[in-house]
Amino acid sequence: MIQAVMPTYGRYDVAFERGEGAYLIAADGRRFLDFAAGIAVNSLGHAHPHLVRALQDQAAKLWHTSNLYRSPGQERLAERLVAASFADTVFFCNSGVEAIEGGIKLCRRYHSAGGKPERWRIITFDGSFHGRTLAALAAANNPKYLDGFGPKVDGFDNVAFNNLNEVRAAITDETAAILVEPLQGEGGIRKAQLQFLRDLRAVCDEYGLLLFLDEVQCGMGRTGRLFAHEWAEIAPDVVAAAKGIGSGFPMGAILAREEAARGMVPGVHGTTFGGNQLAMAVGNAVMDVMLADGFMERVRERGEALYGRLMAIVKVFPEIFRSVRGAGLMLGLECVVPAGDVVNRLRDSGLLTVAAAENVVRILPPLVIEQSHIDEAAEIIENVAAKWESGGG
């Protein structure tokens, strides 16, 4: 008999009932250091007092009215995102994949509004992950996720990551945009080379294409800057954001330049729940913290410290770990042994991590971790590796 909760996940047998900063506490009392952060979602950890107060205050006043009316919370958050980024305008939605879908529509609409409706195809990259809708699955072109869902949605041309020659060869008169993650998460913590991102910007300018970045996982401070593309010193046309933008509250956003959004006029796109009062209260509270003086500098410092500890562990245990990947607090341990087994053993020892492609363990702690958390996580990893290397269970 099927479970009441549809069995689409292989869930671990642990249920959490509360969180405290970088820790999760299970119903049975076990305490875990959370270096998964809800898959890079809980950017400010658990039960952050400023976020809790913002949500409680808003919940006592107004939850939802729809987008038929003005929303001061939306206006304030949009203005803050615009002031802190490349963007001129923002559309709020509920999730990363909604931001991706809306961004795809925006790219197509841009060309249609410019008199070139034939330009509708988007170049994407191997190893990418853009979400679970049919269009997002087609964009990533991963057979594992496409299997069983009928004909693949048309409109995407998948090429090799970090390969400019393949990008140029894929451009046709129907190409509308290039969609890329500056730092692939699900794909195994694979970084786009900074020069590759700069070259993509130049190619888009040369051919009149839009540069569409998926920063759902790598954005909102995860690499030590508000958006990961800032390291390449480029300005994209469109960015999909989510995950850390709500620090656990379901929320997504499409950020765009004014010219790129020229086709987004009343009636062409919408959402019922997106940008409601609860989400905007939390989103503004997140921005209060992230835009504070010194916040991003501390993220970069913690990222460097964590990277250094992980590199030292790799050198001591080369039969367990091969390398460290990533940037900021979006890091990956490439494993020699099965990464899934490493995730399980770390969890059993009190450290939560996430598996990814290419036999990688993702290390995605809250952006507010302290050095003590890094030390604790490193000690757990070292102990697990040492026990494994000695043949212990």
N, C-alpha and C positions, 0 to 999 in steps of 0.2 A: 504494500500500500504506500502511495506517495506521501511524503511529509507535508505538513500544513504549510511550511515554508518551502517554496519550490527549490528543489535540490540542484541549483546551478553553481553552487560553491562547494569545494572540498574544505569544510571548516575545521579548524583546530578545536580540540575539546577544552576550551577555556572560555569563560564568560566574564567580562569585566563589568564592574559595577560603579567604579569611580576612578577619577584621575587626579593627579597632583603634579602639576608642572611637567617634568620629563618622565613621570612614572604612571603606570596603570596598575590598579589593584583589582584582583579577580574576586569573584564571589566567595571563593574558598579561602581568601586571605592572602594568597600568593601575590608578591610584589614584583613587577617587571619594569626594567628600564626600557623606555619606548624609543628605539632608534628606527622605527618604521613610520611613526607619526601619521597613522591612517593612510599610508602610501603618499607621503609628502603633503598631507592635508593640514594636520594640526601644527601650523607654522609657529604658533605662540604657546604650544604645549596644551596641557589640560587644565581646565578651570582657571584660566587666566583672570584675575580679579577685575581688570578693566573691561574685558569682554563680557564677563558674567553680569556686571552692573549695567552695561549698555543694553544687553538683551533683556534683562529683568525690567529695566525702566521702560523700554519700548513695549514689551509684552503687556505691561499694565495700561498702556495707552491705545495702541492700534497695531493690528497684525497685517492686514491686507485690504486693499481697496481696488486693485487692478491698475492697469496702465491707461485707463480712460481719463485719469485725472493727473494733475501735477504731483510730483513727489519731491519735496524739499530734500529728503535724504539722498535720493538719486542724484539730484542736481549738485549737492555738496560733494558726494563721492566722485562723481564724474569730473567735476572741476579739479579735484585734488589729483586724480589719476592723470588728467590732461597736463596739469602743471608739473607733474613729476616724470613725464614720459614724452615720447615722440608724438603722441596722439593729439587729435583735435576734438574727437568725439568718442563716446562710449555707449554701448548697448549692454544692458544687464540681463542675464539669464540665470539658469539654475545649476548648470554643470559645465564641465569641460567639453563634453561632446556636443552640447547645445551651442557652445561658443564656436566649435569647429564647424558644425553644420551652418550656423549663421554666417561665419566667415566665408565658407564656400559660396553661399548665396550672394554675399556682398561682392565677391570677386567676379562672379558671373554677371551680376547686375551692373557692375561698373562698366563693363564692356558693352553690354546691351544699351545702357543709357548713353554711351558714347557713340552709338551707331554701328557697333560691331558685335551683334549677337552671336555670330559664328565663333567667337572666341570664348570657349566655355570649359576647355580641358585644363587640368591642373597637374603639374609635374610633382611627384612625391618620391620618397626614398625608401630603399630597403632597410629593414630593421626598425622602421617607424611604428608608432602606435598612436592613433588619434581618437580612440573610443570604440564603442560597440554598436553604434547604429550602422545600417547597411552601407551608407555612403562613407562613413569613417572607416569601416572595415575594408571597403574597396580601395580607399586611399592608401592604407597601409599595405595592402596586398599580401597579407600573411595567410597562407593556406590553412594553417591551424585554426584560425578564427573564422575563415570564410566557409569552411566545410559544412555542408548541410543546409545552407541558406539560399540555395537557388542561384540563378544567374547573378554574376557580380555586377554591381552598379557601374555603368560606364562613365567615363569622363576623367579618368586618372591614368597617368603614364608614369610608371615606377622605374626609377633608375638607381644606380649605385650611389651610396652615401659618400660624400666628400670627393665626388668625381665630376669635375666641371665639364670634361669632354662629353660625358654621357648626357649631362643637362643640355648642353648646346645641341647635341644630336637629336634630342627629343622634342625640341621646339618646332612647332608648325604654325600655320596660319590660324589654327584653332586654339592655340595655347593662350590661357588667360592669366595664369599665376603659377608661382612656385610655392609649395607648402613644405616647411622643414622645421624640425625641432633643433634648436641650437645645442641641446644636450638631450640625447635620447635616454629615456628612463626604462621603459619596458624592454627596449631593444638591447639593454646591457650596459647602461651608463656609457654611451658612446658620444664623444664630443664632436661637434662640427668644428673643423679647423677654422680659426678666426679669419684667415685669408679666404677660405671657402665661402664664408658668409659675406665677406666684402665682395668677392667675385659674383656671388648670386645677386647682390644689390646692383652691381654694374651690368650684369646680363639683363636684369629686369628693366633697367633704365634703357638699355640698348634696344630691346625688343618691345617696349611698352607693356610689360607685364607687371602684375602686382606681386610684391614679396610678402607672403603670408607666413607668419611664424607661429608655431604651436608652442606656447610657453605655459601650458597647463600645469606641467610638473616642475619645470626648471625656472619658472618665473616667481614673482612675489618674494624676492629676497633669497631664494634658495641657493644661488651661487655667490651671494655677497653683494649683489646689486639688485635693484628693484626688478630688472629684467635681464636675462642672460645675454641678450644680443648687445647690451651696452658695452660688454667687453670687446666687441669687434668695432665699436664706434661707428655703427651704422644706424640708419633710421628705416625701419620696415614700413610697409603700407598698412598692414593689418596684423594684430596679435590676438590670439585666443588665450585668455587667462582663466584660471579657476583654482581648485585645490586650496593653496595657501591664502587666497584672497579673502576667504571667510573663516579660516582657521578651524574648520570643522562644521561650520554652518553651510548648507548647500548653496553654492553661488558660483556664477561664472560671468565673464565679461568679454565683449569684443571691443578692442581698442582700434581706432582707425584714423588715418589722416583725412582731412576734409575732402580732398580730391578723390580718394579711394571710395569714400562713402557717398559720392554724388548721386548714386541711384537709390539710396535708402531713404525713400520718401514715405509719408503716411500710407499705411495699408499694405506695404510689400513684405513686412516681417513683424512678428509679434510674439508675445509670451503672456500666459495668464499669471503665473506665479513670479516670474523673473523680476527682480528689483523691488520686491515688496518691502514693507516697512521694517520687518524683523531683519531681513538680510542686509538692508542698508545700514541699520543701526550697528550691526556686527561689522560690516565692511568698513565703516568709518572708524570704529574702534580699533580695528586691525591697522588701519592707516595711521592712526594716532601713534601707535607703537612703532611701526616700521619707518615712519618719517621723522622720528625723534632723532636728535643729534647723537651720533655715535653708534646707532643701531647696526647699520650695515657694516661699519668698521669692525664691530664685535663679531658679526657673523663671519667675516673674512678671517679674523684672528682665530676663531674657534675652528673654522674649516682647515686652516693651515696646521693647527695643532693636532686635529684629528687625523689629517692626511699623514702627518709625520709619524704618529703612533702606529697607524695601519701599515705604513711602509716598513717600520721597524719589525712589526710582527711578520710581514711577508719574508723578510730576510732571515728571520729565525726559524720559520716553518715553511721552507720552500716545497716540501712534499704535500702541504695542505693548500697553500695559497700561491698564486702566480704573480699577481700584480695588483696595484690600486689604480682606480680610474676616477674621473669626474672632476668636479670643481665645487668650492665652497662646502656646503653641508648636503651635497648631492653626490655621494661617493659610492664606489663599488669595489668589492673584493672579488677579483677573478680567481676562481678556485681550480685546484687540481683535482680534488675529490668532488663528488656531486654537490652542487650548491644547495640543492633542496635539503640534503642531509645536514649541511652546515646550519642552515636556517633552523631546522628542527632541534639540533643540539644546543644552539645558542638560546632558543626559546626555553628549552628544558632547564637551562642554567640561569634564566632570568633576563635575557636580552632579546628584544623583539627586532627583527630585521625582515627584509622582503627579498624574495628570489626574483631574478630577471633572466633574460636570454643570455646566451654565450657563457653559461655556467657562472653567473655573477650573483653575489649577494649584495643587495642594495642597502646602503647605510644612509638613512634619511631622518636624522634626529630633529626635534623641534629647533627652531632658530634661536631659542633662548637658553640653550644648554650652557652649563658652566664647565670649567676645567675638570671639576670633580666628576662630572658625568662622563667626560671623555676618558678619564682615568679608570672609572668603574667599568665602562664598556670594553676598554682595551684589556683589562684584567680578565674579564669573562672570556673574551676571544682567545687570549693566550692560554687560559686554563683548558678551554675546550680543545684547542689545537694540540696542546701538550698531552692531554689524555688520549686524544685520537692517535697521535704519533707513537705513543707508547703501547698502543693496542688495547687501550681501555675501552669500555662500552660507552 
